[in-house]
Amino acid sequence: MRIAVSQISSTTDPRSNLELVRDAVRRADGARVVLLPEATMCRFGVPLGPVAEPLDGPWASAVHEIAASHDVVVVAGMFTPSGDRVTNTLLVTGPDVHVGYDKIHLFDAFGFQESRTVAPGSDVVTFEVDGVTLGVATCYDIRFPELFRALADKGASAVLVGASWGAGPGKKEQWELLVRARALDCTSFVVACGQAYPGDLGSTAPTGIGYSTVADPLGNVVLQLSDQPEVSVVDLDLTAVEQARQVLPVLANRRLR
């Protein structure tokens, strides 16, 4: 399974961010899945209500057309309406799929309160590409191992994570540690794509630090990007998942659920 990790720095203009999606797909080098970060539609730090659209709205439909025309699946963060708030949605779209994962765990931490403007989701989401089951998660979700185990229970060999990680002391180290730990928890690949570091925007919003990271089922880092915008392709040897689950059967051995 070849996956393109497309670390971008979103603007506040959803239309111009579509061009970032288009460019990422063009640079995907034979990948079957193109993963972009959380908040690809619009970066954090501005009101999200005015940009939120449903999954059948113009922005998601345009991403679908880009994906379908290149015969790939695009996974990218957007915002959908939810009453007086929005939902932080990870769009999964391609020739045979068009679904959204609504972020379950909201970032009410480190002085930020995502739940003030964002409504939580509740459903664990997987999808298939070429007969391979992939799971999805968003940013703060990566601090909750039970979600990753639930995705493995649903058959996921890899979990794709879109993020817009908040900067701060120790946050880069936590990011890498959590990606590797979640891979070990569910003995699956974890492919985590974050927003590039945009520089100091004068905001406390989580706007990205870069360092998108891929970990194998035994927690080894197989790819890590810099803090700058970059597209890189990783080939996942999915036989490693079954091998890891044989030698480290943590899913089978667990007693608490």
C-alpha positions as CSV (number, residue, x, y, z in Angstrom):
1,M,0.0,0.0,0.0
2,R,1.6,3.2,-1.2
3,I,0.5,6.4,0.7
4,A,1.5,10.0,0.0
5,V,2.0,12.1,3.1
6,S,1.3,15.6,2.1
7,Q,2.4,18.1,4.8
8,I,1.0,21.5,3.8
9,S,0.3,24.8,5.5
10,S,-3.3,25.7,5.0
11,T,-4.5,29.3,4.5
12,T,-7.8,30.8,5.6
13,D,-9.2,30.5,2.1
14,P,-10.8,27.2,1.3
15,R,-10.7,27.8,-2.4
16,S,-6.9,28.4,-2.5
17,N,-6.5,25.3,-0.2
18,L,-8.1,23.2,-3.0
19,E,-5.0,24.0,-5.0
20,L,-2.9,22.6,-2.3
21,V,-4.9,19.4,-2.5
22,R,-4.6,19.3,-6.3
23,D,-0.9,19.8,-6.1
24,A,-0.5,17.1,-3.4
25,V,-2.4,14.6,-5.7
26,R,-0.2,15.5,-8.7
27,R,2.9,14.8,-6.6
28,A,1.7,11.5,-5.2
29,D,4.0,9.4,-7.3
30,G,1.7,6.3,-7.8
31,A,0.2,6.4,-4.3
32,R,-3.2,4.9,-3.8
33,V,-4.0,7.2,-0.9
34,V,-3.1,10.8,-0.5
35,L,-3.2,11.9,3.2
36,L,-3.4,15.6,4.0
37,P,-3.7,17.2,7.5
38,E,-6.5,18.2,9.8
39,A,-7.9,21.6,8.8
40,T,-6.8,21.4,5.2
41,M,-10.0,23.2,4.2
42,C,-9.1,26.2,6.5
43,R,-6.5,26.6,9.2
44,F,-7.4,27.1,12.8
45,G,-7.3,30.6,14.4
46,V,-10.2,32.1,12.5
47,P,-14.0,31.6,12.8
48,L,-14.9,28.2,11.3
49,G,-18.7,28.6,11.1
50,P,-18.6,30.7,7.9
51,V,-16.4,28.1,6.0
52,A,-18.2,24.9,7.2
53,E,-19.9,22.9,4.4
54,P,-21.7,19.5,4.3
55,L,-20.0,16.5,2.7
56,D,-22.1,17.1,-0.4
57,G,-21.1,20.8,-0.6
58,P,-18.8,22.5,-3.1
59,W,-15.5,22.0,-1.2
60,A,-15.8,18.3,-0.5
61,S,-17.3,17.7,-4.0
62,A,-14.3,19.4,-5.5
63,V,-11.9,17.2,-3.5
64,H,-13.9,14.2,-4.7
65,E,-13.5,15.3,-8.3
66,I,-9.7,15.7,-7.9
67,A,-9.4,12.3,-6.3
68,A,-11.6,10.5,-8.8
69,S,-9.9,12.0,-11.8
70,H,-6.5,10.6,-10.5
71,D,-8.0,7.3,-9.3
72,V,-6.8,7.8,-5.7
73,V,-8.4,8.2,-2.3
74,V,-7.8,11.6,-0.7
75,V,-8.0,12.0,3.1
76,A,-8.2,15.6,4.2
77,G,-9.5,17.7,7.1
78,M,-12.5,20.0,6.7
79,F,-15.3,21.4,8.8
80,T,-19.0,20.5,8.5
81,P,-22.0,22.3,10.0
82,S,-23.4,21.1,13.4
83,G,-26.0,23.4,14.8
84,D,-24.4,26.4,16.4
85,R,-21.0,24.7,16.2
86,V,-19.1,22.9,13.5
87,T,-17.8,19.3,13.3
88,N,-14.1,18.7,12.7
89,T,-14.4,16.2,9.9
90,L,-11.8,14.1,8.1
91,L,-13.0,13.7,4.6
92,V,-12.3,10.3,2.9
93,T,-13.1,10.5,-0.8
94,G,-12.2,8.8,-4.1
95,P,-13.8,6.8,-6.9
96,D,-15.7,4.4,-4.7
97,V,-15.8,6.2,-1.3
98,H,-17.1,9.5,0.0
99,V,-17.4,9.5,3.8
100,G,-16.4,11.6,6.8
101,Y,-15.0,10.9,10.2
102,D,-16.0,13.4,12.9
103,K,-13.3,13.9,15.4
104,I,-14.3,12.2,18.7
105,H,-11.8,13.7,21.2
106,L,-11.8,17.5,21.2
107,F,-8.7,19.4,22.1
108,D,-9.7,20.9,25.4
109,A,-6.1,21.1,26.7
110,F,-3.0,23.3,26.9
111,G,-5.2,26.4,27.2
112,F,-7.3,25.7,24.1
113,Q,-11.0,24.8,24.1
114,E,-12.0,23.2,20.8
115,S,-15.4,22.1,22.2
116,R,-16.4,25.8,22.5
117,T,-16.9,25.9,18.7
118,V,-16.7,22.2,17.6
119,A,-19.2,19.4,18.3
120,P,-17.7,15.9,19.0
121,G,-18.3,12.9,16.8
122,S,-19.0,9.4,18.1
123,D,-18.4,6.9,15.3
124,V,-15.3,4.9,14.6
125,V,-14.6,4.9,10.8
126,T,-12.8,2.6,8.5
127,F,-12.7,2.3,4.7
128,E,-11.2,-0.1,2.2
129,V,-8.7,0.4,-0.6
130,D,-7.7,-2.5,-2.8
131,G,-9.1,-4.9,-0.2
132,V,-7.1,-3.3,2.7
133,T,-8.9,-1.8,5.6
134,L,-7.7,1.6,6.8
135,G,-8.8,3.5,9.9
136,V,-8.8,7.3,10.4
137,A,-8.3,9.5,13.4
138,T,-7.7,13.2,14.0
139,C,-5.0,15.0,16.0
140,Y,-5.9,14.9,19.7
141,D,-7.4,11.4,19.1
142,I,-3.8,10.2,19.1
143,R,-3.7,10.5,22.9
144,F,-6.4,7.9,23.3
145,P,-5.2,4.3,22.7
146,E,-8.7,2.8,22.9
147,L,-9.7,4.4,19.6
148,F,-6.7,2.8,17.8
149,R,-7.5,-0.6,19.3
150,A,-11.1,-0.2,18.2
151,L,-9.9,0.6,14.7
152,A,-7.7,-2.6,14.8
153,D,-10.8,-4.5,16.0
154,K,-12.6,-3.3,12.8
155,G,-9.8,-4.7,10.7
156,A,-7.5,-1.7,10.2
157,S,-4.0,-2.6,9.1
158,A,-3.0,1.1,9.2
159,V,-4.5,4.2,10.8
160,L,-4.3,7.5,9.0
161,V,-4.1,10.5,11.3
162,G,-4.6,14.1,10.1
163,A,-3.4,16.7,12.6
164,S,-2.8,20.4,13.2
165,W,-0.6,20.0,16.3
166,G,-0.2,22.8,18.8
167,A,3.3,24.2,19.3
168,G,5.0,24.4,22.7
169,P,7.7,23.0,24.9
170,G,8.0,19.2,24.4
171,K,5.2,19.0,21.9
172,K,7.3,17.7,19.1
173,E,8.7,15.0,21.3
174,Q,5.1,14.1,22.5
175,W,3.9,13.9,18.9
176,E,6.6,11.4,17.9
177,L,6.2,9.4,21.1
178,L,2.4,9.2,20.6
179,V,2.6,8.1,17.0
180,R,5.0,5.3,17.9
181,A,3.0,4.3,21.0
182,R,-0.3,4.1,19.2
183,A,1.3,1.9,16.5
184,L,2.4,-0.5,19.3
185,D,-1.0,-0.4,21.0
186,C,-2.8,-1.6,17.9
187,T,0.1,-3.3,16.1
188,S,-0.8,-1.4,12.9
189,F,1.0,1.2,10.9
190,V,0.2,4.7,12.0
191,V,0.6,7.3,9.2
192,A,0.3,10.7,10.8
193,C,0.3,13.9,8.7
194,G,0.4,17.3,10.3
195,Q,0.2,20.9,9.2
196,A,3.6,22.3,8.5
197,Y,4.9,25.0,10.9
198,P,3.5,28.3,9.6
199,G,5.7,30.5,11.7
200,D,4.4,32.8,14.4
201,L,0.8,33.8,13.5
202,G,0.2,35.6,16.8
203,S,-2.4,33.0,17.7
204,T,-2.8,30.4,20.4
205,A,-4.6,28.1,18.0
206,P,-3.0,24.8,17.1
207,T,-1.7,25.6,13.6
208,G,0.9,22.9,13.2
209,I,4.5,22.0,13.9
210,G,5.3,19.7,10.9
211,Y,7.2,16.5,11.5
212,S,4.6,14.2,10.0
213,T,5.6,10.7,11.1
214,V,5.0,7.1,10.0
215,A,5.5,4.3,12.5
216,D,5.4,0.6,11.8
217,P,3.5,-2.0,13.9
218,L,6.4,-2.4,16.3
219,G,6.7,1.3,16.8
220,N,9.7,2.0,14.6
221,V,9.8,5.3,12.7
222,V,9.9,4.6,9.0
223,L,9.4,8.2,7.8
224,Q,9.6,11.6,9.4
225,L,9.4,15.0,7.6
226,S,10.8,18.3,8.6
227,D,8.7,21.3,9.8
228,Q,8.3,22.7,6.2
229,P,5.7,21.9,3.5
230,E,6.7,18.6,1.9
231,V,5.2,15.6,0.1
232,S,6.7,12.2,0.6
233,V,5.6,8.7,-0.4
234,V,5.8,5.7,1.9
235,D,5.3,2.0,0.9
236,L,3.6,0.0,3.7
237,D,4.5,-3.7,3.7
238,L,1.3,-5.0,5.2
239,T,2.7,-8.4,5.9
240,A,4.5,-6.7,8.8
241,V,1.1,-6.2,10.5
242,E,0.4,-9.9,10.7
243,Q,4.0,-10.7,11.8
244,A,3.8,-8.1,14.5
245,R,0.5,-9.5,15.8
246,Q,2.1,-12.9,16.0
247,V,5.1,-11.9,18.0
248,L,3.4,-9.2,20.0
249,P,-0.2,-10.3,20.4
250,V,-1.4,-7.4,22.6
251,L,-4.8,-7.3,20.9
252,A,-5.4,-10.9,21.7
253,N,-3.9,-10.8,25.2
254,R,-5.7,-7.7,26.6
255,R,-8.2,-8.3,29.4
256,L,-9.7,-4.8,29.8
257,R,-11.8,-3.2,27.1
